[in-house]
Amino acid sequence: MIPVSKVALSEAEKTAVMRVLDSGLLAQGKEVEELERQFRGATSSPNAVAFSNGTSALHGALHCLGIKPGDEVITVPFTFIATPNSIRMCGAKPVFVDVGDDFLMNPALVEQAITSKTKAILPVHLYGQPCDMDALRSIAERHKLVIVEDAAQAIGAAYRKKPVGSLGDAAAFSLYATKNIMSGEGGMVTTPRADVADWCRRFRSHGQRNRYEYSELGYNYRMTDMQAAIGVEQIKRLAEITEARQTNARALLKGLAGIKGILLPSVHEGRTHVFHQFTIRVTPDFHLSRDALQQKLLEQGIGTGVYYPQALHLSPAFRELGYHTGDFPVSERLSREVLSLPCHPHLTSAEIQTIIEAFHHV
Ligand SMILES: *Cc1c(COP(=O)(O)O)cnc(C)c1O
């Protein structure tokens, strides 16, 4: 069986976790500090604040940029539910705009979604490719909005040579077990703003300024040193992990080219895609449905994933926003057509050949 993703731990992670256990200091401490230092380096960002997961990192980034009840935040319905949920955690309202054929927020649709209540734009670098940040930044500047990057899937990606995490007012990363680099569960906020970083440090720890001195509401959103120790070993291998994914993606692009009805992912000029997912589209021109193709591949020992099977404006969880079928046609179509193939760093060239042959066989 070739799994769609695979957690790979080396001896280095095991040694690092054992070192933390032996130290007896398991909660947030030196390892978290080291992971934050590594993130500052990897994202060219002056500040990095570790969180318990990517969702709490998104919540922290939005809250500490001042998003509050009554505000509106523009985001996309074609993403993981944590993206719009983090907006609701601030008491604010998610306002959706559709994505383009590239799976990313369509900047041409953003301006018409802005109201007097809009405070922020939350674009998602889905599957590991950065959004059109020049277009989004010029809209944000014109309307005095902040930008929070949902960079959960995009550590190591870049837009015009600038790393993801340094492209907005803040960014949130996830270190969940299947992300490009991981710590089991974990998250990180990067921001150019020292005031936002300071607030994030308090926010993740009950609003604590000094020991037992609390300045405002906060949560327990801390990462442990055991998790951070894993993350540190992972991020040291970021370049290697990213290159392996990109090499696998190139091989898949070559081997799967020219199949009628299958659309392959493309990379925009000036952007570095880190292929958190290698996602194809199974269009009506293909002789099988997406789900039938997924089943056939499974029968041949190839695991695949559908990220995501429902555009979130149609989820019962967002019923109160009052959206309907047809409101975001591209997202709705993509939710029926997308299929992610294995692209993880531990894939062998023989396994990639197996995937390619399975397609030609089907
Ligand atoms: C994984 C993910 C998150 C949330 O991260 P967790 O660490 O699982 O809380 C947010 N947004 C996107 C796009 C993600 O893929």
The ligand as a Tripos MOL2 file, in Angstrom:
@<TRIPOS>MOLECULE
LIG
   15    15     1     0     0
SMALL
NO_CHARGES

@<TRIPOS>ATOM
      1 C1         -3.8780   21.9220    9.0660 C.3       1 LIG1
      2 C2         -4.5260   23.1930    8.7100 C.ar      1 LIG1
      3 C3         -4.9440   24.1360    9.6750 C.ar      1 LIG1
      4 C4         -5.0210   23.8730   11.1440 C.3       1 LIG1
      5 O1         -3.9500   23.3090   11.7270 O.3       1 LIG1
      6 P1         -4.0790   22.3410   13.0090 P.3       1 LIG1
      7 O2         -2.6520   22.2540   13.4360 O.co2     1 LIG1
      8 O3         -4.6390   21.0580   12.5360 O.co2     1 LIG1
      9 O4         -4.9300   23.0180   14.0170 O.co2     1 LIG1
     10 C5         -5.4300   25.3600    9.2330 C.ar      1 LIG1
     11 N1         -5.5460   25.6480    7.9300 N.ar      1 LIG1
     12 C6         -5.1880   24.7660    6.9730 C.ar      1 LIG1
     13 C7         -5.3210   25.1680    5.5390 C.3       1 LIG1
     14 C8         -4.6870   23.5130    7.3290 C.ar      1 LIG1
     15 O5         -4.3510   22.6430    6.3700 O.3       1 LIG1
@<TRIPOS>BOND
     1     1     2 1
     2     2     3 ar
     3     2    14 ar
     4     3     4 1
     5     3    10 ar
     6     4     5 1
     7     5     6 1
     8     6     7 2
     9     6     8 1
    10     6     9 1
    11    10    11 ar
    12    11    12 ar
    13    12    13 1
    14    12    14 ar
    15    14    15 1
@<TRIPOS>SUBSTRUCTURE
     1 LIG1         1 GROUP 0 **** ****
